[in-house]
Amino acid sequence: MISGRKRNSSVFLRYALSYTFVVLILFSGITVMLLNQTERQVRDNIVDTQINRLTRIAIQHEGYISSMLNTAEEIGSSPFIESFSYDREPWKAYDLQRQLVPYTATSAFCDQVFLHFTGDEHLYSSASSMTLSLFTDLMKYENVSPEELARLIRTADRLTFLPAQRVTSDLVDGSDPRMVTFILPLGNKPGTGKGNMLFLIKEQTYLSMFTDAIDGDINTYIRSGSGNLACMEDLPVDLSAAPAEIPDGGKYTSFRAGGEEYLLVSLGRRSWDMSYTAVLRMADVNSRIRGSLSHTLIILLILTAVCLLVALWIARRHAKPIQAISGLFADSADAPKEDELQRISTGIRQLTRHNSELISRLDRAVPMQRHEFVFRFTRGKLPSREEAVAAARSLGLEIGRRYYAVILTGIPEETDQPFELNRPPFSDLPGISGAGVELVAIRGILYIAFSDRAEELPALAELLRSEGRGTGGRCVTAISAVHSDFSEAPTAYLEAAAAYDNRFVRGDQAVLAYDDISSNIADVLPQAKTLTNSISQALMLGNRDLLEDRITDLLRFLKNTSMSPFAFRMIYNNVIDTLTRAQAETLSSGRDARDIYDIFSLSSCQSVDDLDALLRRLCETLLTDARREDEAASPEEEGDIISQVSRYMDEHYSDPEISMAAIAESFDLSTTRLSLSFKEKTGMTPLEYLTLLRCEHAKSLLEQTDLSIRDIGIRVGYYDSGSFIRRFKQITGTTPLQYRREKTAPDSPEEKPE
């Protein structure tokens, strides 16, 4: 017991340390990545927040400036406001004051608006008129002298502003307010010299723009050139230490001022050469980054702890079966008892030696397994290339090549020595691989050969024929067309078999190739395809009587049509394959379509009667499976709305006014939903189903009555005989008149459509 616990602890410790190391390495990498990403994301969020805030301020401020420019332009362009001299026409000052009232009253941005005409020494507002010298004496600017102010008012020919500063005057509301002053020329063409407008804006208006719901200490600036137009400062920062432009056209940069580091975020230069800037303390930014990093670290630590616990649990689970497996092997002197892994390794080597005889027996059984592989491949049991290559590789065959073909070669009648099936011809030609199986029924050998070059496969067939003839007898050799899709293996076999059947016409003077066969299949295949589709449609409807009639039509066509054996074989293979593919969804659960028929059962069909039995047996199986599905369906499925729709069309197919839109509305469905659901359940759209119903009833009327084509079309729901004829030919492949002639006696009178 003590020894067992030591061994268990040793194995568990190995697993635990390994898993713990992997978890720690993994989470270390994840931690570094997440911390870097979190730091970058938090900084970007802060910058984006300030960029959005500055953009809002810029848009609002530029809107105010545009409003002032518009006011100056409107006044300068107004035909009712003309320049005058107060000394010569003092009465016009009163009219001008009244005209300035609307501009002053509607301006929520400006505190005062004054107008000055060139050549006049007066200023006018909506409330008063005064001389320019009196105005400059009354307005005490902190940083601008009266003379400089007067000069700017007289001479400014473009947008000019005075940054925020204290203005002391009785003309301005409040005590010692700080003001921003804009001087704009009149008119829409700067420099016309008509005059200027003076806009006085309280700094408090700017502060209201800067104020928002963002907490924290932030300095906000509207700058023009190197000076500040307006600002709101929460931090004692000397902005002269900040860079004039952000490098590389970025959004933010950092700088140091007064021994502390700051983050500067700017929109850059915008309209009227103004920039909008925000300054934050870098310590505040780093504090927010550290908060986010701490949350991320806590989550990572919790996840690491959970993963370590899971790793220890997995290590214990893995250690237990190792001890159990070790106990199955007897003690060995070659390995220490406390080392389970070494003990298991020694036991496996012993088992390998003990199983050598069994392996040898399995190797001797490989030829039989290769025979089985050939049968499975040609029956289509290995349609997936990956599945087939894996199955062949387990038998020592390398078939992962681009092309393949099926070769049938007869065993010469003059010799009783069969060919060696899995030898040579494949090693005689480099780049070719494959296997063969003997077909006792035809006294021949079936080969499947694989190659990366298509032209090498016919060369292999010629080699097989030459070797067979070398025995002194006749050797018929046939080859299919060259294929690349493994799912076409049954077709390849049928092609080789069809070419082999052609030996009675061409003899054995050359390899019988499928591509060289001449037949009349191109003439009869369209009609056979039409009949095949009618059988498939009858199966979809579940109508046994109609199905019997359609099978009888097909067999009558095959009996009465002159065709080669090859054409007959290809047609009935196409019929069976089409029906099985079209009705694959109605097969019982777990049943493979190839269990109902395969290429070898088709090969046994030598006459139409043989095909009749096979075809009816297949259709009966399909109908039985469909009925079982219906019986197993729940009551809700039996009475579902799609079944009601099909029954409705069965009863009203002859109504020319029936439409998909009306049916969909009757059952509270959209037309698109009705079409999709109907096709999902029945395999065809509602319109296709209705057309099929009408054509089947038209067939009965054509066979059993003497009604004209037009009358029959009206009875099955067509006003226009042309539409009826087109639809009928689309479904059956023939016109109604041709169909009636085929179904009536040769001496019956012909009928022309009315």
C-alpha positions in Angstrom: 0.0 0.0 0.0 2.8 2.4 0.8 4.6 1.7 -2.4 1.3 2.2 -4.4 0.7 5.6 -2.8 4.3 6.7 -3.5 3.8 5.7 -7.2 0.5 7.5 -7.4 2.0 10.6 -5.8 4.9 10.5 -8.2 2.7 10.4 -11.3 0.3 12.9 -9.9 3.2 15.3 -9.1 4.5 15.0 -12.7 1.1 15.9 -14.2 0.4 18.6 -11.6 3.7 20.4 -12.2 3.4 20.1 -16.0 -0.1 21.5 -16.0 0.7 24.2 -13.5 3.7 25.3 -15.6 1.5 25.4 -18.8 -1.2 27.4 -17.1 1.2 29.9 -15.6 3.0 30.4 -18.9 -0.3 30.8 -20.7 -1.7 33.3 -18.3 1.6 35.3 -18.1 1.4 35.9 -21.8 -2.3 36.8 -21.6 -1.7 39.1 -18.6 1.0 41.1 -20.5 -1.1 41.3 -23.6 -4.3 42.4 -21.7 -2.4 45.0 -19.5 -0.9 46.6 -22.6 -4.2 46.6 -24.4 -6.0 48.0 -21.3 -3.5 50.8 -20.9 -3.8 51.8 -24.5 -7.6 51.5 -24.5 -8.0 53.7 -21.4 -5.7 56.4 -22.8 -7.5 56.3 -26.1 -10.9 56.6 -24.4 -9.7 59.6 -22.5 -8.3 61.2 -25.6 -11.5 60.4 -27.6 -13.6 61.9 -24.9 -11.7 65.2 -25.1 -11.7 65.2 -28.9 -15.5 64.8 -28.9 -15.8 67.6 -26.3 -13.5 69.9 -28.2 -15.3 69.1 -31.4 -18.6 70.1 -29.8 -17.1 73.4 -28.6 -15.5 74.1 -32.0 -18.8 73.6 -33.8 -20.7 75.8 -31.4 -18.1 78.5 -31.5 -17.8 78.5 -35.3 -21.5 78.7 -35.5 -21.4 81.9 -33.3 -18.7 83.4 -35.5 -20.7 82.5 -38.7 -23.8 84.2 -37.1 -21.8 87.4 -36.5 -20.4 87.3 -40.1 -23.9 86.9 -41.5 -25.1 89.8 -39.4 -22.4 92.1 -40.7 -23.1 90.9 -44.2 -26.8 91.5 -44.0 -26.4 95.0 -42.5 -23.7 95.9 -45.1 -25.9 94.6 -47.9 -29.3 96.0 -46.6 -30.8 98.7 -48.9 -32.4 100.2 -45.8 -29.1 100.9 -44.0 -27.0 103.4 -45.8 -23.9 105.1 -44.5 -24.3 108.8 -43.4 -22.6 111.5 -41.4 -24.1 112.3 -38.1 -23.0 115.9 -38.3 -24.9 116.5 -41.6 -27.9 114.1 -41.1 -28.4 113.6 -37.4 -32.0 112.5 -37.8 -30.9 109.2 -39.6 -29.3 108.1 -36.3 -32.7 107.4 -34.8 -33.8 105.3 -37.8 -30.6 103.3 -37.7 -31.1 102.6 -33.9 -34.5 101.1 -34.7 -33.1 99.0 -37.5 -30.4 97.6 -35.3 -32.9 96.5 -32.6 -33.7 93.1 -34.3 -30.1 92.2 -34.7 -29.3 93.0 -31.1 -32.4 91.3 -29.7 -31.9 88.0 -31.6 -28.2 87.6 -30.7 -28.0 85.3 -27.7 -24.2 85.2 -28.1 -23.3 88.9 -28.1 -23.8 91.2 -25.2 -23.4 94.5 -27.2 -23.4 95.3 -30.9 -22.1 98.6 -32.3 -22.0 100.0 -35.9 -19.4 102.4 -37.4 -19.6 103.9 -40.9 -16.4 104.9 -42.7 -15.8 108.6 -42.6 -18.1 109.1 -39.6 -16.9 109.7 -36.1 -19.9 108.1 -34.3 -20.8 104.6 -33.1 -24.4 103.5 -33.2 -26.2 100.7 -31.3 -29.8 99.8 -30.8 -29.9 101.9 -27.6 -27.7 105.0 -28.3 -25.4 106.9 -30.5 -22.0 108.4 -29.4 -18.8 109.7 -30.8 -16.0 107.3 -31.3 -13.7 109.2 -28.9 -16.4 109.1 -26.2 -16.8 105.3 -26.7 -13.1 104.7 -26.4 -12.9 106.8 -23.3 -15.7 105.0 -21.6 -14.5 101.5 -22.6 -11.5 100.8 -20.4 -9.8 97.7 -21.9 -7.2 96.0 -19.7 -4.7 95.4 -22.5 -5.8 97.8 -25.3 -5.3 101.5 -25.2 -8.2 103.9 -26.3 -6.2 105.0 -29.3 -5.5 101.4 -30.5 -9.2 100.6 -30.0 -10.2 103.6 -32.1 -7.7 102.7 -34.8 -9.0 99.1 -35.1 -12.6 100.3 -35.3 -11.8 102.7 -38.1 -9.4 100.5 -40.2 -10.2 96.8 -39.6 -10.8 95.3 -43.1 -11.1 91.6 -42.0 -12.2 89.5 -39.0 -10.3 90.9 -36.0 -10.7 90.0 -32.4 -9.4 91.0 -29.0 -8.8 88.1 -26.6 -10.7 87.9 -23.3 -9.7 90.7 -20.9 -11.2 92.9 -18.3 -13.3 95.8 -19.6 -14.5 98.5 -17.2 -17.3 100.6 -18.5 -20.8 101.8 -17.7 -21.8 100.6 -21.2 -21.4 97.0 -20.2 -23.6 95.2 -17.7 -21.9 94.0 -14.5 -18.9 95.1 -12.6 -15.5 94.5 -14.2 -16.6 91.9 -16.7 -14.2 90.1 -18.9 -15.0 90.5 -22.6 -14.0 89.1 -26.0 -14.3 91.6 -28.8 -14.9 90.9 -32.5 -14.5 93.6 -35.2 -16.0 92.6 -38.6 -16.2 94.7 -41.8 -19.6 95.4 -43.3 -20.8 93.7 -46.5 -20.0 90.4 -48.2 -16.7 91.6 -49.7 -14.1 92.4 -47.1 -12.2 95.7 -47.8 -15.1 97.6 -49.3 -14.6 100.3 -46.7 -18.3 100.8 -45.9 -17.7 100.4 -42.2 -17.3 97.9 -39.4 -19.3 96.2 -36.7 -18.2 95.8 -33.1 -19.4 92.7 -31.2 -18.8 92.5 -27.4 -19.1 89.0 -25.9 -18.9 88.2 -22.2 -16.3 85.6 -21.3 -19.0 83.9 -19.2 -20.6 82.9 -22.5 -17.4 81.0 -23.4 -17.2 79.4 -20.0 -20.7 78.1 -20.4 -19.5 76.4 -23.6 -16.6 74.9 -21.8 -18.6 73.6 -18.9 -20.0 70.0 -19.3 -20.7 66.9 -17.2 -17.0 65.6 -17.4 -15.5 65.5 -13.9 -11.8 66.3 -13.3 -9.4 69.1 -13.6 -9.1 70.2 -17.3 -7.9 73.4 -18.9 -9.8 74.3 -22.1 -8.5 76.8 -24.6 -9.6 78.5 -27.8 -6.4 79.8 -29.4 -5.6 81.9 -32.4 -1.9 82.0 -33.4 0.1 82.0 -30.1 -2.6 83.8 -28.1 -5.7 82.6 -26.2 -9.1 83.9 -27.4 -10.8 82.4 -24.4 -10.0 79.7 -21.8 -11.2 78.0 -18.7 -8.3 76.9 -16.4 -8.6 74.4 -13.5 -4.9 73.7 -13.5 -2.0 76.1 -13.0 -0.2 75.3 -16.3 2.0 77.6 -18.3 0.8 76.9 -21.8 4.0 78.4 -23.3 5.8 75.2 -22.3 3.5 73.2 -24.5 4.4 72.4 -28.1 2.9 74.7 -30.7 1.9 71.7 -32.9 1.3 68.0 -32.1 4.0 65.9 -33.9 3.0 63.9 -37.0 -0.5 65.3 -37.1 -1.6 63.3 -34.1 -4.4 64.1 -31.7 -2.4 64.3 -28.4 1.1 64.7 -26.9 2.7 65.1 -23.5 4.8 67.9 -22.1 6.3 69.0 -18.8 5.6 72.3 -17.0 6.5 73.4 -13.5 8.0 70.0 -12.8 4.8 68.1 -13.6 3.8 66.2 -16.7 0.6 67.1 -18.7 -1.4 65.6 -21.6 -2.3 68.0 -24.4 -5.2 67.1 -26.7 -5.9 69.3 -29.7 -8.1 69.4 -32.8 -5.4 71.3 -34.7 -6.1 74.4 -36.9 -9.7 74.9 -38.0 -11.7 77.8 -39.5 -10.3 81.3 -39.1 -6.9 79.8 -38.0 -8.3 78.9 -34.6 -7.4 75.8 -32.6 -9.2 74.1 -29.7 -7.1 72.5 -27.0 -7.5 70.7 -23.7 -4.8 70.0 -21.1 -5.1 67.3 -18.4 -2.8 66.3 -15.6 -0.9 63.1 -16.6 -1.2 61.9 -13.0 -5.0 61.9 -13.4 -4.7 59.9 -16.6 -2.4 57.4 -15.0 -4.7 57.1 -12.1 -7.6 56.0 -14.3 -5.2 53.6 -16.2 -4.1 52.0 -12.9 -7.8 51.6 -11.8 -8.6 49.7 -15.0 -5.4 47.7 -14.8 -6.2 46.6 -11.2 -9.7 45.4 -12.2 -8.1 43.4 -15.1 -5.5 41.9 -12.8 -8.1 40.8 -10.3 -10.1 39.1 -13.0 -7.0 37.4 -14.3 -5.9 36.2 -10.9 -9.4 34.7 -10.3 -9.2 32.9 -13.7 -5.7 31.7 -13.0 -6.7 30.3 -9.6 -9.7 28.5 -11.2 -7.6 27.1 -14.0 -4.9 25.9 -11.6 -7.6 24.0 -9.6 -9.0 22.5 -12.8 -5.4 21.5 -13.8 -4.9 19.8 -10.5 -8.2 18.0 -10.9 -7.3 16.8 -14.4 -3.8 15.7 -13.2 -5.4 13.6 -10.5 -7.9 12.1 -13.1 -5.0 11.3 -15.4 -2.9 9.7 -12.7 -5.5 7.2 -11.6 -5.8 5.3 -14.9 -2.0 5.1 -15.2 -1.9 3.4 -11.9 -4.7 1.1 -12.9 -3.0 0.2 -16.3 0.3 -0.4 -14.5 -1.5 -2.9 -12.2 -2.5 -4.9 -15.2 1.2 -5.8 -16.0 3.2 -8.3 -14.0 6.2 -7.0 -12.1 9.4 -6.9 -14.2 12.9 -7.0 -13.1 13.9 -4.6 -15.9 11.9 -1.7 -14.4 11.7 -0.2 -10.9 8.4 -1.0 -9.1 7.9 2.7 -8.2 8.0 3.8 -11.9 4.5 3.2 -13.4 5.4 4.7 -16.8 8.4 2.5 -17.2 6.4 -0.5 -16.1 3.7 0.2 -18.7 6.4 0.7 -21.4 7.9 -2.7 -20.6 4.5 -4.4 -20.7 3.6 -2.8 -24.1 6.9 -4.2 -25.5 6.0 -7.6 -24.2 2.5 -7.4 -25.8 4.1 -6.4 -29.1 6.3 -9.5 -29.1 3.3 -11.7 -28.1 1.2 -10.3 -30.9 3.7 -10.7 -33.7 2.1 -13.9 -34.9 -1.3 -12.2 -35.0 0.1 -9.3 -37.0 1.7 -11.8 -39.5 -1.7 -13.4 -40.0 -3.3 -10.1 -40.6 -0.7 -9.3 -43.2 -1.5 -12.5 -45.0 -5.1 -11.4 -45.1 -4.3 -8.1 -46.9 -5.1 -9.5 -50.4 -8.6 -10.4 -49.3 -9.1 -7.0 -47.8 -7.9 -5.4 -51.0 -10.6 -7.4 -52.9 -13.2 -6.1 -50.5 -11.8 -2.5 -51.0 -12.3 -2.8 -54.8 -15.9 -3.9 -54.4 -16.7 -1.2 -51.9 -15.1 1.5 -54.1 -16.9 0.5 -57.3 -20.2 0.2 -55.4 -19.8 3.8 -54.3 -19.4 2.9 -50.6 -16.4 5.3 -50.4 -17.6 8.5 -52.1 -15.4 10.7 -50.0 -11.8 11.0 -51.3 -10.4 11.3 -47.8 -12.3 8.2 -46.7 -11.2 6.2 -49.7 -7.5 7.3 -49.4 -7.4 6.4 -45.7 -9.0 2.9 -46.3 -6.5 2.2 -49.1 -3.5 3.3 -47.2 -4.4 0.9 -44.4 -4.0 -1.9 -47.0 -0.7 -0.6 -48.4 -2.3 1.1 -51.4 -1.5 4.7 -52.4 -4.5 6.0 -54.3 -4.3 9.7 -53.5 -3.8 10.6 -57.1 -5.6 12.9 -59.4 -7.2 10.5 -61.9 -8.6 7.0 -61.9 -10.3 4.6 -64.3 -12.0 1.1 -64.1 -10.5 -1.6 -66.4 -12.2 -4.9 -67.2 -10.1 -7.6 -68.8 -11.1 -11.1 -69.7 -9.2 -14.2 -68.7 -8.2 -16.1 -71.9 -10.3 -19.1 -72.4 -7.3 -21.2 -73.5 -5.6 -20.9 -70.1 -6.7 -21.8 -66.6 -4.1 -19.6 -65.0 -5.7 -16.4 -63.6 -3.8 -13.2 -63.6 -2.1 -12.2 -60.4 -4.5 -9.5 -59.2 -2.3 -7.2 -57.1 1.1 -7.4 -58.8 2.8 -6.0 -61.5 1.0 -4.1 -64.0 0.9 -1.3 -61.5 4.7 -1.5 -60.7 5.6 -1.8 -64.4 4.4 1.8 -65.0 5.7 4.4 -62.6 3.2 6.7 -61.0 0.3 4.2 -61.2 -1.3 2.3 -58.3 -4.4 0.3 -57.8 -5.8 -3.2 -57.1 -8.0 -5.9 -58.8 -10.6 -8.5 -58.1 -11.7 -11.5 -60.1 -15.3 -11.6 -61.5 -16.3 -15.2 -61.8 -19.6 -14.4 -63.7 -17.8 -12.9 -66.7 -14.5 -14.8 -66.3 -12.6 -11.6 -66.0 -10.8 -9.3 -63.7 -11.9 -5.9 -62.5 -9.1 -3.4 -61.9 -9.2 0.1 -60.5 -6.1 2.1 -61.4 -5.0 5.5 -60.1 -2.5 8.0 -61.7 -1.6 11.6 -61.7 -1.5 11.6 -65.5 -4.7 10.7 -67.4 -2.8 9.4 -70.4 -1.1 6.7 -68.4 -4.4 4.8 -67.6 -5.1 3.8 -71.3 -1.5 2.8 -71.5 -2.0 0.4 -68.6 -5.1 -1.1 -70.3 -3.0 -1.7 -73.4 -0.3 -3.4 -71.3 -2.9 -5.7 -69.7 -4.3 -6.6 -73.1 -0.8 -7.3 -74.4 0.1 -9.6 -71.5 -3.2 -11.5 -71.8 -2.7 -12.1 -75.5 0.8 -13.2 -74.7 -0.6 -16.3 -73.1 -1.8 -17.4 -76.6 -5.5 -16.7 -76.3 -8.0 -13.9 -76.8 -8.0 -11.1 -74.1 -10.8 -8.6 -74.2 -9.9 -5.4 -72.3 -12.2 -2.5 -71.7 -11.6 0.8 -69.9 -14.0 3.5 -68.6 -13.6 7.2 -69.1 -11.0 8.9 -66.9 -12.6 10.3 -63.7 -11.3 12.4 -60.8 -14.4 12.5 -58.5 -14.4 9.3 -56.3 -18.2 9.5 -56.0 -18.4 8.7 -59.7 -16.9 5.2 -59.2 -20.2 3.3 -59.9 -20.6 5.3 -63.1 -17.0 4.4 -64.1 -17.8 0.7 -63.6 -20.9 0.9 -65.8 -18.8 2.7 -68.4 -16.2 -0.1 -68.4 -19.0 -2.8 -68.4 -20.7 -1.0 -71.3 -17.5 -0.9 -73.3 -16.8 -4.6 -72.4 -20.3 -5.5 -73.8 -19.3 -4.0 -77.0 -16.8 -6.8 -77.6 -19.3 -8.7 -79.7 -19.2 -5.8 -82.3 -15.5 -4.7 -82.2 -13.7 -7.9 -81.1 -10.4 -7.8 -79.2 -8.1 -6.2 -81.7 -7.7 -3.1 -79.4 -8.7 -1.8 -76.0 -12.4 -1.1 -75.9 -12.7 2.4 -74.6 -16.0 3.9 -73.3 -15.2 7.2 -75.1 -15.0 5.3 -78.5 -18.5 3.7 -78.3 -21.0 4.9 -80.9 -24.6 4.7 -79.9 -27.9 6.4 -80.5 -28.3 7.5 -76.9 -28.3 11.2 -77.8 -31.5 10.7 -79.7 -33.4 8.8 -77.1 -32.1 10.2 -73.8 -34.3 13.4 -73.8 -37.5 11.4 -74.1 -36.3 8.9 -71.5 -35.4 11.8 -69.2 -38.9 13.2 -69.5 -40.5 9.8 -68.6 -38.1 9.5 -65.7 -39.1 12.9 -64.4 -42.8 11.9 -64.7 -42.1 8.8 -62.5 -40.3 11.0 -59.9 -43.3 13.3 -59.9 -45.7 10.5 -59.4 -43.6 9.3 -56.5 -43.7 12.8 -55.0 -47.5 12.7 -55.2 -47.7 9.2 -53.7 -50.2 8.2 -56.4 -49.8 4.4 -57.0 -52.1 4.3 -60.1 -50.3 7.2 -61.7 -47.0 5.6 -60.9 -48.0 2.3 -62.5 -49.0 4.2 -65.7 -45.7 6.1 -65.8 -43.6 3.0 -65.4 -45.6 1.3 -68.1 -45.0 4.3 -70.4 -41.3 4.1 -69.8 -41.1 0.4 -70.5 -43.2 0.7 -73.6 -40.8 3.4 -74.8 -37.8 1.2 -74.2 -39.4 -1.8 -75.9 -40.5 0.2 -79.0 -37.3 2.2 -79.4 -34.4 0.7 -81.4 -31.2 1.2 -79.4 -27.9 -0.4 -78.8 -27.3 -2.6 -75.7 -25.0 0.2 -74.5 -27.7 2.8 -74.9 -30.2 0.6 -73.1 -27.9 0.0 -70.2 -27.0 3.7 -69.8 -30.7 4.7 -69.9 -31.9 2.4 -67.2 -28.9 3.2 -65.0 -29.9 6.9 -65.4 -33.5 6.1 -64.5 -32.6 4.2 -61.3 -29.9 6.7 -60.3 -32.3 9.7 -60.9 -35.1 8.2 -58.9 -32.9 7.3 -55.9 -31.3 10.7 -55.8 -34.6 12.6 -56.2 -36.3 10.5 -53.5 -33.3 10.2 -51.1 -35.1 12.1 -48.3 -38.0 9.7 -48.3 -35.8 6.7 -47.5 -36.2 5.2 -44.0 -33.8 6.5 -41.4 -30.4 4.7 -41.5 -31.0 3.2 -45.0 -28.4 3.8 -47.7 -29.8 4.4 -51.2 -27.1 1.9 -52.5 -28.7 -0.9 -50.3 -31.8 -0.8 -52.6 -29.7 -1.2 -55.8 -26.1 -1.1 -56.8 -24.2 -1.3 -60.0 -23.8 -5.1 -59.9 -27.6 -5.7 -59.6 -28.0 -3.3 -62.6 -25.4 -5.3 -64.5 -27.7 -8.4 -64.2 -30.5 -6.6 -66.1 -30.3 -8.1 -69.6 -33.8 -7.2 -70.8 -36.7 -4.7 -70.3 -38.5 -7.2 -68.2 -35.6 -7.4 -65.8 -35.6 -3.7 -65.5 -39.4 -3.7 -65.0 -39.0 -5.9 -61.9 -36.1 -3.9 -60.5 -37.8 -0.6 -61.1 -41.2 -1.6 -59.6 -39.4 -3.0 -56.5 -37.5 0.2 -56.0 -40.7 2.4 -56.4 -42.5 0.2 -53.9 -39.7 0.6 -51.4 -39.8 4.3 -51.8 -43.6 4.5 -51.4 -43.4 2.2 -48.3 -40.8 4.4 -46.7 -42.8 7.5 -47.4 -45.9 5.9 -45.9 -44.0 4.9 -42.7 -42.8 8.4 -42.3 -46.4 9.7 -42.6 -47.6 7.1 -40.0 -44.9 8.1 -37.6 -45.6 11.7 -37.9 -47.4 13.5 -35.0 -51.1 14.6 -35.4 -49.9 18.1 -35.7 -47.7 17.2 -38.6 -50.5 15.3 -40.4 -52.8 18.3 -40.2 -50.2 21.0 -40.9 -51.0 23.9 -43.0 -48.9 22.7 -46.0 -51.0 19.5 -46.2 -54.1 21.7 -46.2 -52.7 23.8 -49.0 -52.0 20.7 -51.1 -55.5 19.4 -50.5 -57.0 22.7 -51.5 -55.1 22.7 -54.8 -56.2 19.0 -55.4 -59.8 20.2 -55.1 -59.6 23.5 -57.0 -56.9 22.9 -59.7 -59.5 23.5 -62.4 -60.2 27.0 -61.3 -58.4 29.4 -63.7 -58.5 32.2 -61.1 -56.5 30.3 -58.4 -53.3 32.1 -57.6 -50.5 31.7 -55.1 -51.2 35.1 -53.6 -54.8 34.2 -52.9 -53.9 30.8 -51.4 -51.2 32.4 -49.2 -53.7 35.0 -47.9 -56.3 32.3 -47.2 -53.9 30.5 -45.0 -52.5 33.7 -43.4 -49.0 33.2 -45.0 -46.8 35.4 -47.1 -46.3 34.2 -50.7 -42.6 33.7 -50.0 -43.1 31.8 -46.8 -45.7 29.6 -48.5 -43.3 28.8 -51.4 -40.4 28.0 -49.1 -42.4 25.8 -46.7 -44.2 24.0 -49.5 -40.9 23.2 -51.3 -39.3 22.1 -48.1 -42.1 19.5 -47.5 -42.9 18.3 -51.0 -39.7 19.0 -53.0 -41.4 21.4 -55.4 -43.0 24.9 -55.4 -46.7 25.4 -55.1 -46.9 26.5 -58.8 -45.0 23.4 -59.9 -47.3 21.2 -57.9 -50.4 22.9 -59.4 -49.0 22.5 -63.0 -48.2 18.9 -62.3 -51.8 18.3 -61.1 -53.3 19.9 -64.2 -51.1 18.0 -66.6 -51.9 14.7 -65.0 -55.6 15.3 -65.3 -55.1 16.6 -68.8 -53.4 13.2 -69.7 -56.4 11.3 -68.5 -58.8 13.5 -70.6 -56.5 13.1 -73.7 -56.6 9.4 -73.4 -60.2 8.8 -72.4 -62.2 11.5 -74.2 -62.5 13.1 -77.6 -62.5 16.7 -76.3 -60.6 19.3 -78.2 -57.2 20.5 -76.9 -58.8 23.9 -76.0 -61.7 22.3 -74.1 -59.3 20.1 -72.1 -57.1 23.1 -71.3 -60.2 25.0 -70.0 -61.2 22.0 -67.9 -57.9 21.8 -66.1 -57.7 25.6 -65.5 -56.2 27.3 -68.6 -58.1 30.0 -70.4 -55.5 30.1 -73.2 -54.8 27.0 -75.1 -51.3 28.3 -75.9 -50.4 28.4 -72.2 -51.8 24.9 -71.7 -49.8 23.5 -74.6 -46.5 25.2 -73.3 -47.1 23.9 -69.7 -48.0 20.4 -70.9 -44.9 20.2 -73.1 -42.7 21.5 -70.3 -43.9 18.6 -68.0 -44.2 15.7 -70.5 -41.8 16.6 -73.3 -44.6 16.4 -75.9 -47.5 18.5 -77.0 -51.0 17.4 -76.0 -51.8 16.4 -79.6 -48.6 14.4 -79.9 -49.4 12.7 -76.5 -52.9 11.8 -77.8 -51.6 10.3 -81.0 -49.1 8.2 -79.0 -51.8 6.9 -76.7 -54.5 6.2 -79.4 -54.6 3.5 -82.1 -52.7 4.2 -85.3 -55.9 4.4 -87.3 -57.7 6.9 -85.0 -58.4 10.3 -86.6 -56.0 13.1 -85.9 -57.2 16.1 -84.0 -56.1 19.6 -84.4 -56.1 22.1 -81.5 -58.8 24.6 -81.6 
